Amino acid sequence: MTPTVHGLELRPGDEVDDRDIPVCHGEPMLRAGLVFACSSCPTVVEYADGLVFDIRT
C-alpha cells in the first residue's frame, strides 16, 4: 500500500512538513523520530531535510 499525507500518495523526493504523519491502510503510521512504520504491513517511510527520503515495503 502506498502511504499518503493529506490524501496525496507519497513518493521519494516529495516535500513534507516534518509534523505530517503518513497514513497507511487508513491509519496513521507509528512514528520514531523521522521514520514512520505501518502497523498493518512492512511499509516504512523516512523523512530527511523536509523531503520524503525513502519508502520501503
PDB file with SEQRES, HELIX, SHEET and CRYST1 records, atoms N, CA, C and O in Angstrom:
SEQRES   1 A   57  MET THR PRO THR VAL HIS GLY LEU GLU LEU ARG PRO GLY          
SEQRES   2 A   57  ASP GLU VAL ASP ASP ARG ASP ILE PRO VAL CYS HIS GLY          
SEQRES   3 A   57  GLU PRO MET LEU ARG ALA GLY LEU VAL PHE ALA CYS SER          
SEQRES   4 A   57  SER CYS PRO THR VAL VAL GLU TYR ALA ASP GLY LEU VAL          
SEQRES   5 A   57  PHE ASP ILE ARG THR                                          
SHEET    1 AA1 2 THR A   4  VAL A   5  0                                        
SHEET    2 AA1 2 LEU A   8  GLU A   9 -1                                        
SHEET    1 AA2 4 LEU A  30  ALA A  32  0                                        
SHEET    2 AA2 4 VAL A  35  ALA A  37 -1                                        
SHEET    3 AA2 4 VAL A  44  ALA A  48 -1                                        
SHEET    4 AA2 4 LEU A  51  ARG A  56 -1                                        
CRYST1    1.000    1.000    1.000  90.00  90.00  90.00 P 1           1          
ATOM      1  N   MET A   1       0.846  -1.171   0.000  1.00  0.00           N  
ATOM      2  CA  MET A   1       0.000   0.000   0.000  1.00  0.00           C  
ATOM      3  C   MET A   1       0.895   1.238   0.000  1.00  0.00           C  
ATOM      4  O   MET A   1       1.910   1.268   0.695  1.00  0.00           O  
ATOM      5  N   THR A   2       0.529   2.245  -0.764  1.00  0.00           N  
ATOM      6  CA  THR A   2       1.293   3.492  -0.823  1.00  0.00           C  
ATOM      7  C   THR A   2       0.823   4.437   0.272  1.00  0.00           C  
ATOM      8  O   THR A   2      -0.362   4.765   0.336  1.00  0.00           O  
ATOM      9  N   PRO A   3       1.727   4.878   1.132  1.00  0.00           N  
ATOM     10  CA  PRO A   3       1.357   5.829   2.188  1.00  0.00           C  
ATOM     11  C   PRO A   3       0.934   7.174   1.593  1.00  0.00           C  
ATOM     12  O   PRO A   3       1.363   7.549   0.502  1.00  0.00           O  
ATOM     13  N   THR A   4       0.096   7.883   2.325  1.00  0.00           N  
ATOM     14  CA  THR A   4      -0.388   9.188   1.894  1.00  0.00           C  
ATOM     15  C   THR A   4      -0.222  10.219   3.001  1.00  0.00           C  
ATOM     16  O   THR A   4      -0.111   9.873   4.177  1.00  0.00           O  
ATOM     17  N   VAL A   5      -0.206  11.491   2.609  1.00  0.00           N  
ATOM     18  CA  VAL A   5      -0.276  12.620   3.533  1.00  0.00           C  
ATOM     19  C   VAL A   5      -1.290  13.579   2.928  1.00  0.00           C  
ATOM     20  O   VAL A   5      -1.162  13.975   1.769  1.00  0.00           O  
ATOM     21  N   HIS A   6      -2.286  13.948   3.702  1.00  0.00           N  
ATOM     22  CA  HIS A   6      -3.356  14.837   3.235  1.00  0.00           C  
ATOM     23  C   HIS A   6      -4.011  14.283   1.970  1.00  0.00           C  
ATOM     24  O   HIS A   6      -4.422  15.045   1.095  1.00  0.00           O  
ATOM     25  N   GLY A   7      -4.109  12.952   1.876  1.00  0.00           N  
ATOM     26  CA  GLY A   7      -4.773  12.311   0.753  1.00  0.00           C  
ATOM     27  C   GLY A   7      -3.925  12.153  -0.500  1.00  0.00           C  
ATOM     28  O   GLY A   7      -4.399  11.596  -1.491  1.00  0.00           O  
ATOM     29  N   LEU A   8      -2.679  12.629  -0.483  1.00  0.00           N  
ATOM     30  CA  LEU A   8      -1.796  12.524  -1.648  1.00  0.00           C  
ATOM     31  C   LEU A   8      -0.776  11.407  -1.429  1.00  0.00           C  
ATOM     32  O   LEU A   8      -0.168  11.310  -0.363  1.00  0.00           O  
ATOM     33  N   GLU A   9      -0.595  10.561  -2.454  1.00  0.00           N  
ATOM     34  CA  GLU A   9       0.378   9.477  -2.350  1.00  0.00           C  
ATOM     35  C   GLU A   9       1.787  10.034  -2.225  1.00  0.00           C  
ATOM     36  O   GLU A   9       2.152  10.984  -2.916  1.00  0.00           O  
ATOM     37  N   LEU A  10       2.572   9.440  -1.342  1.00  0.00           N  
ATOM     38  CA  LEU A  10       3.961   9.872  -1.130  1.00  0.00           C  
ATOM     39  C   LEU A  10       4.903   9.138  -2.064  1.00  0.00           C  
ATOM     40  O   LEU A  10       4.719   7.962  -2.376  1.00  0.00           O  
ATOM     41  N   ARG A  11       5.922   9.871  -2.500  1.00  0.00           N  
ATOM     42  CA  ARG A  11       6.993   9.299  -3.312  1.00  0.00           C  
ATOM     43  C   ARG A  11       8.303   9.911  -2.824  1.00  0.00           C  
ATOM     44  O   ARG A  11       8.301  11.045  -2.346  1.00  0.00           O  
ATOM     45  N   PRO A  12       9.428   9.189  -2.929  1.00  0.00           N  
ATOM     46  CA  PRO A  12      10.706   9.775  -2.545  1.00  0.00           C  
ATOM     47  C   PRO A  12      10.932  11.101  -3.287  1.00  0.00           C  
ATOM     48  O   PRO A  12      10.686  11.205  -4.489  1.00  0.00           O  
ATOM     49  N   GLY A  13      11.400  12.098  -2.552  1.00  0.00           N  
ATOM     50  CA  GLY A  13      11.644  13.415  -3.113  1.00  0.00           C  
ATOM     51  C   GLY A  13      10.508  14.399  -2.904  1.00  0.00           C  
ATOM     52  O   GLY A  13      10.686  15.597  -3.120  1.00  0.00           O  
ATOM     53  N   ASP A  14       9.323  13.907  -2.479  1.00  0.00           N  
ATOM     54  CA  ASP A  14       8.204  14.803  -2.198  1.00  0.00           C  
ATOM     55  C   ASP A  14       8.526  15.680  -0.993  1.00  0.00           C  
ATOM     56  O   ASP A  14       9.139  15.220  -0.029  1.00  0.00           O  
ATOM     57  N   GLU A  15       8.108  16.957  -1.051  1.00  0.00           N  
ATOM     58  CA  GLU A  15       8.257  17.855   0.091  1.00  0.00           C  
ATOM     59  C   GLU A  15       7.208  17.522   1.140  1.00  0.00           C  
ATOM     60  O   GLU A  15       6.047  17.274   0.816  1.00  0.00           O  
ATOM     61  N   VAL A  16       7.631  17.518   2.411  1.00  0.00           N  
ATOM     62  CA  VAL A  16       6.725  17.258   3.526  1.00  0.00           C  
ATOM     63  C   VAL A  16       7.088  18.157   4.699  1.00  0.00           C  
ATOM     64  O   VAL A  16       8.220  18.627   4.815  1.00  0.00           O  
ATOM     65  N   ASP A  17       6.122  18.381   5.551  1.00  0.00           N  
ATOM     66  CA  ASP A  17       6.369  19.041   6.825  1.00  0.00           C  
ATOM     67  C   ASP A  17       6.721  17.914   7.792  1.00  0.00           C  
ATOM     68  O   ASP A  17       6.023  16.901   7.837  1.00  0.00           O  
ATOM     69  N   ASP A  18       7.784  18.075   8.559  1.00  0.00           N  
ATOM     70  CA  ASP A  18       8.211  17.014   9.480  1.00  0.00           C  
ATOM     71  C   ASP A  18       7.116  16.608  10.464  1.00  0.00           C  
ATOM     72  O   ASP A  18       7.184  15.533  11.060  1.00  0.00           O  
ATOM     73  N   ARG A  19       6.100  17.470  10.635  1.00  0.00           N  
ATOM     74  CA  ARG A  19       4.995  17.146  11.544  1.00  0.00           C  
ATOM     75  C   ARG A  19       3.893  16.335  10.869  1.00  0.00           C  
ATOM     76  O   ARG A  19       2.999  15.826  11.545  1.00  0.00           O  
ATOM     77  N   ASP A  20       3.947  16.208   9.527  1.00  0.00           N  
ATOM     78  CA  ASP A  20       2.941  15.421   8.803  1.00  0.00           C  
ATOM     79  C   ASP A  20       3.175  13.939   9.036  1.00  0.00           C  
ATOM     80  O   ASP A  20       4.269  13.428   8.796  1.00  0.00           O  
ATOM     81  N   ILE A  21       2.146  13.258   9.502  1.00  0.00           N  
ATOM     82  CA  ILE A  21       2.249  11.826   9.757  1.00  0.00           C  
ATOM     83  C   ILE A  21       1.580  11.072   8.604  1.00  0.00           C  
ATOM     84  O   ILE A  21       0.391  11.264   8.348  1.00  0.00           O  
ATOM     85  N   PRO A  22       2.337  10.215   7.907  1.00  0.00           N  
ATOM     86  CA  PRO A  22       1.752   9.459   6.809  1.00  0.00           C  
ATOM     87  C   PRO A  22       0.647   8.519   7.298  1.00  0.00           C  
ATOM     88  O   PRO A  22       0.624   8.102   8.456  1.00  0.00           O  
ATOM     89  N   VAL A  23      -0.254   8.205   6.389  1.00  0.00           N  
ATOM     90  CA  VAL A  23      -1.352   7.283   6.657  1.00  0.00           C  
ATOM     91  C   VAL A  23      -1.172   6.072   5.753  1.00  0.00           C  
ATOM     92  O   VAL A  23      -0.892   6.216   4.563  1.00  0.00           O  
ATOM     93  N   CYS A  24      -1.331   4.888   6.313  1.00  0.00           N  
ATOM     94  CA  CYS A  24      -1.235   3.641   5.549  1.00  0.00           C  
ATOM     95  C   CYS A  24      -2.370   2.737   6.029  1.00  0.00           C  
ATOM     96  O   CYS A  24      -2.564   2.590   7.236  1.00  0.00           O  
ATOM     97  N   HIS A  25      -3.109   2.141   5.127  1.00  0.00           N  
ATOM     98  CA  HIS A  25      -4.263   1.299   5.467  1.00  0.00           C  
ATOM     99  C   HIS A  25      -5.289   2.080   6.290  1.00  0.00           C  
ATOM    100  O   HIS A  25      -5.973   1.508   7.139  1.00  0.00           O  
ATOM    101  N   GLY A  26      -5.394   3.393   6.037  1.00  0.00           N  
ATOM    102  CA  GLY A  26      -6.378   4.212   6.719  1.00  0.00           C  
ATOM    103  C   GLY A  26      -6.027   4.603   8.141  1.00  0.00           C  
ATOM    104  O   GLY A  26      -6.839   5.229   8.822  1.00  0.00           O  
ATOM    105  N   GLU A  27      -4.836   4.250   8.606  1.00  0.00           N  
ATOM    106  CA  GLU A  27      -4.405   4.556   9.974  1.00  0.00           C  
ATOM    107  C   GLU A  27      -3.093   5.340   9.959  1.00  0.00           C  
ATOM    108  O   GLU A  27      -2.237   5.090   9.110  1.00  0.00           O  
ATOM    109  N   PRO A  28      -2.924   6.290  10.893  1.00  0.00           N  
ATOM    110  CA  PRO A  28      -1.639   6.988  10.987  1.00  0.00           C  
ATOM    111  C   PRO A  28      -0.513   5.993  11.253  1.00  0.00           C  
ATOM    112  O   PRO A  28      -0.670   5.041  12.017  1.00  0.00           O  
ATOM    113  N   MET A  29       0.614   6.232  10.611  1.00  0.00           N  
ATOM    114  CA  MET A  29       1.764   5.356  10.803  1.00  0.00           C  
ATOM    115  C   MET A  29       2.420   5.673  12.149  1.00  0.00           C  
ATOM    116  O   MET A  29       2.304   6.790  12.654  1.00  0.00           O  
ATOM    117  N   LEU A  30       3.102   4.695  12.719  1.00  0.00           N  
ATOM    118  CA  LEU A  30       3.785   4.846  14.006  1.00  0.00           C  
ATOM    119  C   LEU A  30       5.086   5.601  13.788  1.00  0.00           C  
ATOM    120  O   LEU A  30       5.845   5.293  12.869  1.00  0.00           O  
ATOM    121  N   ARG A  31       5.340   6.592  14.635  1.00  0.00           N  
ATOM    122  CA  ARG A  31       6.493   7.472  14.452  1.00  0.00           C  
ATOM    123  C   ARG A  31       7.629   7.138  15.406  1.00  0.00           C  
ATOM    124  O   ARG A  31       7.413   6.899  16.594  1.00  0.00           O  
ATOM    125  N   ALA A  32       8.854   7.128  14.860  1.00  0.00           N  
ATOM    126  CA  ALA A  32      10.076   7.001  15.655  1.00  0.00           C  
ATOM    127  C   ALA A  32      11.055   8.016  15.076  1.00  0.00           C  
ATOM    128  O   ALA A  32      11.827   7.697  14.173  1.00  0.00           O  
ATOM    129  N   GLY A  33      11.020   9.236  15.598  1.00  0.00           N  
ATOM    130  CA  GLY A  33      11.838  10.311  15.033  1.00  0.00           C  
ATOM    131  C   GLY A  33      11.265  10.737  13.700  1.00  0.00           C  
ATOM    132  O   GLY A  33      10.121  11.186  13.628  1.00  0.00           O  
ATOM    133  N   LEU A  34      12.054  10.600  12.635  1.00  0.00           N  
ATOM    134  CA  LEU A  34      11.585  10.921  11.289  1.00  0.00           C  
ATOM    135  C   LEU A  34      11.377   9.663  10.452  1.00  0.00           C  
ATOM    136  O   LEU A  34      11.403   9.712   9.222  1.00  0.00           O  
ATOM    137  N   VAL A  35      11.171   8.538  11.133  1.00  0.00           N  
ATOM    138  CA  VAL A  35      10.877   7.264  10.475  1.00  0.00           C  
ATOM    139  C   VAL A  35       9.491   6.831  10.922  1.00  0.00           C  
ATOM    140  O   VAL A  35       9.165   6.879  12.107  1.00  0.00           O  
ATOM    141  N   PHE A  36       8.679   6.406   9.960  1.00  0.00           N  
ATOM    142  CA  PHE A  36       7.299   6.015  10.227  1.00  0.00           C  
ATOM    143  C   PHE A  36       7.094   4.585   9.753  1.00  0.00           C  
ATOM    144  O   PHE A  36       7.547   4.215   8.670  1.00  0.00           O  
ATOM    145  N   ALA A  37       6.408   3.776  10.567  1.00  0.00           N  
ATOM    146  CA  ALA A  37       6.161   2.380  10.235  1.00  0.00           C  
ATOM    147  C   ALA A  37       4.667   2.093  10.292  1.00  0.00           C  
ATOM    148  O   ALA A  37       3.960   2.568  11.181  1.00  0.00           O  
ATOM    149  N   CYS A  38       4.203   1.313   9.334  1.00  0.00           N  
ATOM    150  CA  CYS A  38       2.800   0.905   9.303  1.00  0.00           C  
ATOM    151  C   CYS A  38       2.606  -0.242  10.298  1.00  0.00           C  
ATOM    152  O   CYS A  38       3.456  -1.125  10.411  1.00  0.00           O  
ATOM    153  N   SER A  39       1.485  -0.220  11.012  1.00  0.00           N  
ATOM    154  CA  SER A  39       1.200  -1.298  11.960  1.00  0.00           C  
ATOM    155  C   SER A  39       0.518  -2.484  11.282  1.00  0.00           C  
ATOM    156  O   SER A  39       0.339  -3.529  11.908  1.00  0.00           O  
ATOM    157  N   SER A  40       0.132  -2.338   9.997  1.00  0.00           N  
ATOM    158  CA  SER A  40      -0.586  -3.403   9.294  1.00  0.00           C  
ATOM    159  C   SER A  40       0.239  -4.105   8.216  1.00  0.00           C  
ATOM    160  O   SER A  40      -0.137  -5.179   7.746  1.00  0.00           O  
ATOM    161  N   CYS A  41       1.368  -3.499   7.823  1.00  0.00           N  
ATOM    162  CA  CYS A  41       2.212  -4.089   6.780  1.00  0.00           C  
ATOM    163  C   CYS A  41       3.651  -3.627   7.017  1.00  0.00           C  
ATOM    164  O   CYS A  41       3.892  -2.817   7.911  1.00  0.00           O  
ATOM    165  N   PRO A  42       4.606  -4.124   6.236  1.00  0.00           N  
ATOM    166  CA  PRO A  42       6.014  -3.763   6.481  1.00  0.00           C  
ATOM    167  C   PRO A  42       6.456  -2.413   5.904  1.00  0.00           C  
ATOM    168  O   PRO A  42       7.656  -2.138   5.870  1.00  0.00           O  
ATOM    169  N   THR A  43       5.535  -1.571   5.453  1.00  0.00           N  
ATOM    170  CA  THR A  43       5.894  -0.287   4.846  1.00  0.00           C  
ATOM    171  C   THR A  43       6.518   0.658   5.865  1.00  0.00           C  
ATOM    172  O   THR A  43       6.018   0.814   6.980  1.00  0.00           O  
ATOM    173  N   VAL A  44       7.631   1.292   5.457  1.00  0.00           N  
ATOM    174  CA  VAL A  44       8.347   2.266   6.276  1.00  0.00           C  
ATOM    175  C   VAL A  44       8.588   3.510   5.422  1.00  0.00           C  
ATOM    176  O   VAL A  44       8.993   3.403   4.265  1.00  0.00           O  
ATOM    177  N   VAL A  45       8.337   4.691   5.995  1.00  0.00           N  
ATOM    178  CA  VAL A  45       8.598   5.969   5.328  1.00  0.00           C  
ATOM    179  C   VAL A  45       9.638   6.716   6.154  1.00  0.00           C  
ATOM    180  O   VAL A  45       9.541   6.782   7.380  1.00  0.00           O  
ATOM    181  N   GLU A  46      10.636   7.277   5.472  1.00  0.00           N  
ATOM    182  CA  GLU A  46      11.681   8.032   6.167  1.00  0.00           C  
ATOM    183  C   GLU A  46      11.750   9.444   5.590  1.00  0.00           C  
ATOM    184  O   GLU A  46      11.815   9.627   4.375  1.00  0.00           O  
ATOM    185  N   TYR A  47      11.736  10.439   6.476  1.00  0.00           N  
ATOM    186  CA  TYR A  47      11.873  11.844   6.095  1.00  0.00           C  
ATOM    187  C   TYR A  47      13.299  12.298   6.353  1.00  0.00           C  
ATOM    188  O   TYR A  47      13.973  11.789   7.248  1.00  0.00           O  
ATOM    189  N   ALA A  48      13.753  13.261   5.559  1.00  0.00           N  
ATOM    190  CA  ALA A  48      15.053  13.897   5.789  1.00  0.00           C  
ATOM    191  C   ALA A  48      15.046  15.270   5.130  1.00  0.00           C  
ATOM    192  O   ALA A  48      14.740  15.391   3.944  1.00  0.00           O  
ATOM    193  N   ASP A  49      15.380  16.302   5.895  1.00  0.00           N  
ATOM    194  CA  ASP A  49      15.501  17.666   5.370  1.00  0.00           C  
ATOM    195  C   ASP A  49      14.241  18.145   4.659  1.00  0.00           C  
ATOM    196  O   ASP A  49      14.340  18.805   3.625  1.00  0.00           O  
ATOM    197  N   GLY A  50      13.054  17.830   5.189  1.00  0.00           N  
ATOM    198  CA  GLY A  50      11.815  18.310   4.608  1.00  0.00           C  
ATOM    199  C   GLY A  50      11.349  17.566   3.366  1.00  0.00           C  
ATOM    200  O   GLY A  50      10.448  18.023   2.661  1.00  0.00           O  
ATOM    201  N   LEU A  51      11.968  16.413   3.099  1.00  0.00           N  
ATOM    202  CA  LEU A  51      11.603  15.600   1.945  1.00  0.00           C  
ATOM    203  C   LEU A  51      11.343  14.159   2.363  1.00  0.00           C  
ATOM    204  O   LEU A  51      11.831  13.700   3.396  1.00  0.00           O  
ATOM    205  N   VAL A  52      10.569  13.457   1.547  1.00  0.00           N  
ATOM    206  CA  VAL A  52      10.454  12.007   1.731  1.00  0.00           C  
ATOM    207  C   VAL A  52      11.770  11.439   1.224  1.00  0.00           C  
ATOM    208  O   VAL A  52      12.066  11.530   0.033  1.00  0.00           O  
ATOM    209  N   PHE A  53      12.558  10.857   2.112  1.00  0.00           N  
ATOM    210  CA  PHE A  53      13.865  10.319   1.745  1.00  0.00           C  
ATOM    211  C   PHE A  53      13.741   8.922   1.158  1.00  0.00           C  
ATOM    212  O   PHE A  53      14.381   8.610   0.153  1.00  0.00           O  
ATOM    213  N   ASP A  54      12.913   8.069   1.784  1.00  0.00           N  
ATOM    214  CA  ASP A  54      12.822   6.674   1.335  1.00  0.00           C  
ATOM    215  C   ASP A  54      11.469   6.102   1.732  1.00  0.00           C  
ATOM    216  O   ASP A  54      10.895   6.489   2.750  1.00  0.00           O  
ATOM    217  N   ILE A  55      10.965   5.182   0.924  1.00  0.00           N  
ATOM    218  CA  ILE A  55       9.776   4.392   1.239  1.00  0.00           C  
ATOM    219  C   ILE A  55      10.148   2.941   0.969  1.00  0.00           C  
ATOM    220  O   ILE A  55      10.502   2.573  -0.151  1.00  0.00           O  
ATOM    221  N   ARG A  56      10.062   2.125   2.014  1.00  0.00           N  
ATOM    222  CA  ARG A  56      10.407   0.704   1.874  1.00  0.00           C  
ATOM    223  C   ARG A  56       9.161  -0.138   2.172  1.00  0.00           C  
ATOM    224  O   ARG A  56       8.388   0.165   3.082  1.00  0.00           O  
ATOM    225  N   THR A  57       8.992  -1.176   1.400  1.00  0.00           N  
ATOM    226  CA  THR A  57       7.853  -2.092   1.643  1.00  0.00           C  
ATOM    227  C   THR A  57       8.349  -3.503   1.858  1.00  0.00           C  
ATOM    228  O   THR A  57       7.549  -4.412   2.076  1.00  0.00           O  
TER     229      THR A  57                                                      
END                                                                             
